[in-house]
Amino acid sequence: MMPRTIFAALALLSPAVAQDLLHKAAPQRAAVVLEHATVHTVAGATIEDGSIWFADGEIRAVLPAGQRVPEADLGEGAVRLDLQGLHVFPGLISSHTSLGLVEIGAVPQSVDTDELGDLSPEAIAATAVNPDSAAIPVARSNGVLAALTFPAGGSLPGRASVIQLDGWTNADMALRRDAGPVVSWPAERSGRFRFRRSSSSSGPSVAERRQRIDDAFAAAAAWGAARQSDPSIARDIRHEALLPALRGDRPVFVLANAVEAIESAVLWGAGRSLQVVIVGGREARSCAALLQKHDVPVVIDGVHRLPSRDDAPYDEPFTLPRDLHSAGVRFCIATGEDFSNDRNLPYHAATAAAFGLPADVALASITRTAAEILGVGDRLGTLQAGKDATLFVADGSPFELTTKVSLAWIQGREVDLRNKQTELARKYRARYRQLDGR
């Protein structure tokens, strides 16, 4: 058996071993024009033989075939890239993940998802993001260039953050540091099984836990009103953290999967005039009319999963996006997997497309619609003038496993697409080249 001191030392070293050693992208110094590409704007029609011009981290123009950016407008050192036969897409967005907050799940020292206590809305996920996480370049190499990273633990674990997947510090990465509070809505049942609280069970009931969440919002509203009339009232960071959501300036991300949990969460949010976003939504099709009525969007937490019940159709999770789209419910698609598999995001959308969701809607669900639901639609999700130059170049559709991403920019900074896995592949290919004498 390994001595305890050696095991502890290895546990402390593990995060360093998994650390990303790639340098971060340098700020954009000169204009870049991508020419003769198939441009998937996601804001409108796809442009064949189109061009994109971006400078200072911002898209300046998206041009159709036959139009060219004049040299005089580009400035010194401008770069023109001929992308004949290639495709340009807006960066993909992972809408529910712990990316950057967890490095090795089995090593507690590398897990920064939660604070102590049941109610900690003052915590902000971006504060704990590790810019050198080895999982970030892996996601980035498949076109995932932004993410909504979530805190976890407790009924009110903190506030989610929209991050871009490059930066020297977590402050550099934060695109929307406070994206909105996260609520883990208590449910009567979980997954395939229904749990009943026995008379001998200790701890608060579901109703009591829900009341505790509502009390936190009520107390914050009362404190905000009191402090507005009397600024001398002492600051309370927990109450203060919930005020943007109470004012309608931020959504409230409510984790809920079962029908009863989704319905009660939507009605609770409507009663408090909150902008609720359901995260999970496994049984959202059963309450689609209620979601559509209150214009509550859903972050579908993974398409590649098992049905919620043993007697459900095998394709229940695959057709959920199609059914929500048909019902007029806004949604985006996340992976619902371990953070290390955020790279598989486009394949979840591809499966939804294979099971009836229009392909353009599937692409929007991981770009434009995701950005709109997360509150960053003015910066991400489409290729339009005025948006961030966060985009990637590929040799085909991101829905295809064989597609290779060759270039990517985040706010105009060209990012390194290498990662731990590509370097390991290169390393071991070298071994066989040596054996062959090449």
C-alpha distance (Angstrom), angle and dihedral (degrees) to the residues before:
residue distance angle dihedral
M1 . . .
M2 3.80 . .
P3 3.83 112.6 .
R4 3.82 111.3 -107.3
T5 3.80 93.7 -122.3
I6 3.82 92.3 54.4
F7 3.81 91.4 47.1
A8 3.80 91.1 50.7
A9 3.79 91.4 49.5
L10 3.80 91.8 50.8
A11 3.80 90.6 48.5
L12 3.78 90.4 54.4
L13 3.78 91.6 47.9
S14 3.81 95.9 48.4
P15 3.83 97.5 82.0
A16 3.81 89.9 52.0
V17 3.80 90.9 50.6
A18 3.83 89.8 53.9
Q19 3.78 93.9 45.9
D20 3.80 119.9 127.8
L21 3.81 108.4 -116.7
L22 3.80 98.3 -173.3
H23 3.78 118.1 115.8
K24 3.79 118.7 -113.4
A25 3.78 122.2 -108.3
A26 3.79 118.7 -88.7
P27 3.83 119.9 -122.4
Q28 3.78 115.0 -89.4
R29 3.81 108.0 -91.8
A30 3.79 102.0 175.1
A31 3.79 137.8 27.4
V32 3.80 118.8 -90.2
V33 3.80 125.7 -153.3
L34 3.80 119.9 -167.2
E35 3.79 107.5 -158.7
H36 3.83 138.3 -169.0
A37 3.81 93.3 11.9
T38 3.78 132.6 135.8
V39 3.81 99.5 -109.3
H40 3.80 116.2 -153.8
T41 3.79 99.4 -162.9
V42 3.86 94.2 174.5
A43 3.81 84.2 -154.8
G44 3.79 92.8 81.9
A45 3.76 140.5 -31.7
T46 3.79 121.9 -5.5
I47 3.81 110.7 -105.4
E48 3.78 117.7 -135.4
D49 3.81 115.6 -149.6
G50 3.80 89.4 4.4
S51 3.78 133.4 154.4
I52 3.80 135.9 -138.8
W53 3.78 123.0 -157.3
F54 3.80 119.8 -165.6
A55 3.79 133.8 170.8
D56 3.81 136.0 168.8
G57 3.80 89.1 16.2
E58 3.80 94.2 -59.6
I59 3.80 133.3 102.6
R60 3.80 107.5 -114.4
A61 3.81 99.3 -177.4
V62 3.80 144.3 -8.9
L63 3.80 108.4 -150.2
P64 3.81 132.4 -164.4
A65 3.79 125.2 -131.2
G66 3.77 114.1 -62.1
Q67 3.80 96.5 27.3
R68 3.78 120.1 105.9
V69 3.78 131.8 -171.1
P70 3.84 108.2 -115.2
E71 3.79 114.6 -117.0
A72 3.80 89.8 -128.4
D73 3.82 90.4 63.7
L74 3.80 95.5 51.5
G75 3.77 103.6 63.7
E76 3.78 130.3 -148.2
G77 3.79 120.4 -26.9
A78 3.79 96.2 13.0
V79 3.80 117.0 168.0
R80 3.80 124.5 -140.8
L81 3.80 117.1 -165.4
D82 3.79 121.6 -166.1
L83 3.80 106.2 -143.1
Q84 3.79 98.9 177.6
G85 3.81 108.0 167.2
L86 3.81 94.1 12.5
H87 3.82 133.0 106.0
V88 3.80 131.8 -131.6
F89 3.81 121.4 -151.4
P90 3.80 135.0 176.0
G91 3.80 112.1 -104.3
L92 3.80 114.3 -83.1
I93 3.81 118.2 -116.2
S94 3.79 124.6 -142.3
S95 3.81 102.2 -149.0
H96 3.81 101.4 -165.8
T97 3.77 121.7 27.5
S98 3.79 145.7 119.9
L99 3.81 90.7 -134.0
G100 3.78 110.0 153.2
L101 3.80 92.5 15.9
V102 3.81 97.9 74.2
E103 3.78 127.5 43.7
I104 3.82 104.7 165.2
G105 3.79 114.1 6.6
A106 3.80 93.5 -153.6
V107 3.81 92.3 55.1
P108 3.84 109.4 74.2
Q109 3.81 92.0 -162.0
S110 3.83 89.6 65.8
V111 3.81 96.9 47.7
D112 3.82 113.9 90.5
T113 3.78 102.8 163.0
D114 3.78 102.7 114.0
E115 3.79 146.6 39.6
L116 3.78 126.7 -145.6
G117 3.78 115.9 -87.1
D118 3.78 136.2 36.2
L119 3.81 97.4 -93.1
S120 3.80 117.6 44.4
P121 3.83 107.7 141.1
E122 3.80 89.7 153.5
A123 3.83 90.8 72.8
I124 3.81 115.3 98.4
A125 3.80 119.5 -157.2
A126 3.83 95.1 -143.3
T127 3.80 90.4 63.2
A128 3.80 90.3 67.6
V129 3.81 99.4 39.4
N130 3.79 113.0 125.0
P131 3.84 107.7 -139.9
D132 3.80 89.4 -161.3
S133 3.79 96.6 55.7
A134 3.80 110.1 141.7
A135 3.81 89.9 -141.1
I136 3.81 93.6 63.8
P137 3.85 97.2 69.8
V138 3.81 89.6 46.2
A139 3.81 91.9 57.9
R140 3.80 91.4 40.9
S141 3.80 93.1 54.3
N142 3.82 90.1 65.3
G143 3.80 95.9 50.0
V144 3.81 99.6 -89.6
L145 3.80 101.3 134.6
A146 3.82 102.9 159.3
A147 3.79 136.7 32.1
L148 3.77 143.7 -176.2
T149 3.80 103.1 -129.4
F150 3.79 117.2 -159.7
P151 3.80 135.3 -150.9
A152 3.79 116.4 -136.4
G153 3.79 139.8 -161.2
G154 3.79 126.2 71.9
S155 3.78 132.6 25.4
L156 3.81 93.8 -73.5
P157 3.81 103.5 24.6
G158 3.80 97.2 169.9
R159 3.79 140.4 -88.4
A160 3.79 126.6 -42.8
S161 3.81 121.1 -128.0
V162 3.79 133.0 -148.0
I163 3.79 107.3 -136.2
Q164 3.79 133.1 -177.8
L165 3.78 113.6 -135.3
D166 3.78 99.3 -116.2
G167 3.78 134.6 59.3
W168 3.78 142.6 108.6
T169 3.82 92.7 -116.9
N170 3.78 135.6 20.8
A171 3.81 87.4 -108.8
D172 3.83 88.3 59.1
M173 3.79 90.1 50.4
A174 3.81 97.8 47.2
L175 3.79 109.9 103.6
R176 3.80 94.3 167.1
R177 3.78 106.7 8.7
D178 3.79 93.9 -173.1
A179 3.80 105.3 37.3
G180 3.81 93.1 161.7
P181 3.81 141.3 -68.4
V182 3.78 121.4 -67.7
V183 3.80 119.9 -133.9
S184 3.78 121.4 -167.1
W185 3.79 97.8 -151.9
P186 3.83 111.8 -147.0
A187 3.79 113.7 -120.6
E188 3.77 135.0 -162.0
R189 3.77 91.6 -134.0
S190 3.77 138.4 19.1
G191 3.80 127.8 -146.7
R192 3.81 114.2 -39.6
F193 3.80 97.3 -15.9
R194 3.77 134.3 71.8
F195 3.78 115.9 -140.9
R196 3.78 121.1 -154.5
R197 3.73 121.5 -159.0
S198 3.77 108.5 -125.2
S199 3.77 122.8 -142.6
S200 3.79 89.3 -108.8
S201 3.81 93.8 51.1
S202 3.76 115.5 120.5
G203 3.79 125.8 -145.8
P204 3.79 132.4 49.3
S205 3.79 122.2 -47.2
V206 3.79 124.0 -117.2
A207 3.81 89.8 -99.5
E208 3.79 91.4 50.9
R209 3.81 92.3 49.2
R210 3.79 91.5 49.3
Q211 3.79 89.5 49.2
R212 3.80 89.6 52.3
I213 3.82 90.0 55.6
D214 3.80 92.0 48.1
D215 3.80 90.8 47.5
A216 3.81 89.7 55.0
F217 3.81 91.1 55.3
A218 3.81 91.8 43.3
A219 3.80 91.8 50.8
A220 3.80 91.3 48.3
A221 3.81 91.2 50.7
A222 3.79 91.4 49.5
W223 3.80 92.4 47.2
G224 3.81 91.4 48.2
A225 3.80 92.2 51.4
A226 3.80 92.0 46.4
R227 3.79 93.9 48.4
Q228 3.78 92.0 48.1
S229 3.78 89.6 58.4
D230 3.81 94.1 38.6
P231 3.86 114.4 28.1
S232 3.79 90.5 -174.5
I233 3.82 90.2 74.8
A234 3.79 108.8 112.1
R235 3.79 117.6 -97.7
D236 3.81 116.4 -105.0
I237 3.80 112.5 -165.3
R238 3.80 93.7 -162.5
H239 3.79 93.6 54.4
E240 3.80 90.9 40.4
A241 3.81 90.8 54.7
L242 3.82 91.7 62.0
L243 3.81 98.1 46.4
P244 3.86 97.2 87.2
A245 3.81 89.3 55.1
L246 3.80 91.9 46.4
R247 3.82 89.7 51.2
G248 3.80 90.7 50.2
D249 3.81 93.2 -113.3
R250 3.80 93.2 117.2
P251 3.80 134.2 32.5
V252 3.79 122.5 -119.6
F253 3.80 111.2 -127.1
V254 3.81 106.1 -144.8
L255 3.79 117.5 -167.4
A256 3.81 105.9 -143.0
N257 3.80 134.7 141.9
A258 3.82 111.0 164.5
V259 3.80 121.3 79.1
E260 3.79 94.9 -116.8
A261 3.81 92.0 47.8
I262 3.81 92.8 49.2
E263 3.81 93.1 46.9
S264 3.79 94.5 47.5
A265 3.81 91.9 45.7
V266 3.81 92.2 50.9
L267 3.81 92.4 48.5
W268 3.81 91.1 46.3
G269 3.79 90.9 51.7
A270 3.81 91.9 46.7
G271 3.80 90.0 51.2
R272 3.80 90.5 55.3
S273 3.84 95.1 38.1
L274 3.80 91.1 -117.8
Q275 3.80 125.6 156.3
V276 3.79 97.4 -121.4
V277 3.81 121.5 -164.5
I278 3.80 114.1 -169.4
V279 3.80 111.8 -139.4
G280 3.79 115.1 -162.4
G281 3.78 101.5 15.3
R282 3.79 98.0 177.3
E283 3.82 91.6 158.2
A284 3.81 96.0 32.0
R285 3.82 93.0 120.7
S286 3.82 89.0 68.2
C287 3.81 91.3 60.4
A288 3.81 99.1 30.9
A289 3.81 92.4 125.4
L290 3.81 91.2 57.8
L291 3.81 91.9 46.5
Q292 3.79 91.4 49.3
K293 3.82 92.3 46.6
H294 3.80 92.7 54.9
D295 3.83 94.1 34.5
V296 3.79 91.6 -122.6
P297 3.82 112.1 164.9
V298 3.79 123.5 -145.6
V299 3.79 129.9 -139.3
I300 3.79 99.9 -150.4
D301 3.76 103.1 -142.1
G302 3.76 100.3 -143.2
V303 3.81 135.1 -31.1
H304 3.81 96.2 -150.5
R305 3.78 98.0 76.6
L306 3.79 142.2 102.1
P307 3.81 122.4 -88.5
S308 3.80 115.0 -87.2
R309 3.81 93.4 -118.4
D310 3.79 135.3 31.0
D311 3.81 91.4 -119.5
A312 3.81 95.1 47.9
P313 3.83 121.5 107.6
Y314 3.78 114.4 -89.1
D315 3.80 90.8 -120.2
E316 3.83 95.9 50.5
P317 3.82 94.3 115.8
F318 3.82 93.1 39.8
T319 3.82 93.9 55.7
L320 3.82 97.6 41.2
P321 3.83 93.6 94.0
R322 3.83 90.6 49.2
D323 3.80 92.2 50.7
L324 3.80 94.6 47.0
H325 3.80 90.0 48.6
S326 3.81 90.7 50.8
A327 3.81 90.0 49.8
G328 3.81 92.5 52.1
V329 3.82 94.9 -112.5
R330 3.79 116.0 147.1
F331 3.79 113.0 -127.3
C332 3.77 145.6 157.6
I333 3.78 129.9 -157.6
A334 3.80 127.1 -118.4
T335 3.80 128.6 177.7
G336 3.78 101.1 -112.0
E337 3.79 86.6 -154.4
D338 3.74 136.5 108.2
F339 3.83 111.4 -60.4
S340 3.79 89.9 -110.3
N341 3.81 89.5 67.5
D342 3.80 98.4 55.7
R343 3.80 85.0 112.9
N344 3.84 86.5 74.9
L345 3.81 92.3 64.6
P346 3.84 95.8 107.9
Y347 3.81 90.8 52.3
H348 3.81 91.9 57.3
A349 3.81 88.2 55.2
A350 3.81 89.5 45.5
T351 3.80 91.4 55.2
A352 3.81 90.1 50.5
A353 3.81 88.4 51.9
A354 3.79 91.1 49.6
F355 3.81 89.1 54.3
G356 3.78 99.2 53.1
L357 3.80 108.4 -70.9
P358 3.83 110.7 126.3
A359 3.80 109.1 -105.7
D360 3.81 93.7 -124.8
V361 3.81 90.8 52.1
A362 3.81 89.9 48.5
L363 3.82 90.8 54.0
A364 3.81 90.7 46.3
S365 3.82 89.7 51.9
I366 3.80 90.3 67.3
T367 3.81 96.2 36.3
R368 3.81 125.2 20.4
T369 3.81 100.8 18.0
A370 3.78 91.6 42.6
A371 3.81 90.8 53.0
E372 3.80 91.7 48.4
I373 3.80 93.8 49.7
L374 3.81 91.7 47.5
G375 3.80 92.2 50.0
V376 3.81 98.1 -111.7
G377 3.78 99.6 98.1
D378 3.80 89.9 121.0
R379 3.81 90.2 64.0
L380 3.80 110.3 25.3
G381 3.77 142.8 30.1
T382 3.81 103.5 56.3
L383 3.78 139.9 50.9
Q384 3.79 102.9 -115.7
A385 3.78 136.9 131.7
G386 3.79 110.3 -86.0
K387 3.82 95.7 27.7
D388 3.80 123.8 111.8
A389 3.80 113.6 -84.8
T390 3.81 91.0 -116.3
L391 3.78 105.4 141.0
F392 3.79 145.0 119.1
V393 3.79 140.5 -139.9
A394 3.82 121.4 -133.5
D395 3.79 137.8 169.8
G396 3.81 93.3 -123.8
S397 3.78 145.2 -12.5
P398 3.83 115.6 -31.2
F399 3.80 86.0 -133.8
E400 3.82 90.4 71.7
L401 3.81 119.8 84.1
T402 3.80 91.1 -143.4
T403 3.82 94.4 56.8
K404 3.79 115.2 113.6
V405 3.80 123.1 -150.9
S406 3.81 106.6 -143.2
L407 3.82 105.3 172.9
A408 3.80 136.1 18.7
W409 3.78 137.7 177.5
I410 3.80 130.4 -165.1
Q411 3.80 112.1 -161.2
G412 3.79 87.6 -19.1
R413 3.81 93.8 -52.5
E414 3.79 112.2 124.4
V415 3.77 106.6 -129.5
D416 3.77 128.9 -149.4
L417 3.81 109.4 -110.4
R418 3.77 95.2 -161.9
N419 3.80 118.4 109.2
K420 3.76 140.0 171.3
Q421 3.79 92.6 -82.2
T422 3.81 96.2 49.5
E423 3.80 89.9 48.9
L424 3.80 92.3 49.6
A425 3.79 89.5 50.3
R426 3.81 90.4 50.8
K427 3.79 91.0 47.2
Y428 3.80 95.9 53.8
R429 3.78 94.8 41.1
A430 3.80 85.6 58.7
R431 3.80 88.9 59.0
Y432 3.81 92.5 58.9
R433 3.79 92.0 44.5
Q434 3.80 87.7 55.0
L435 3.80 91.5 49.6
D436 3.80 89.3 51.9
G437 3.78 90.4 49.5
R438 3.80 93.2 -116.4
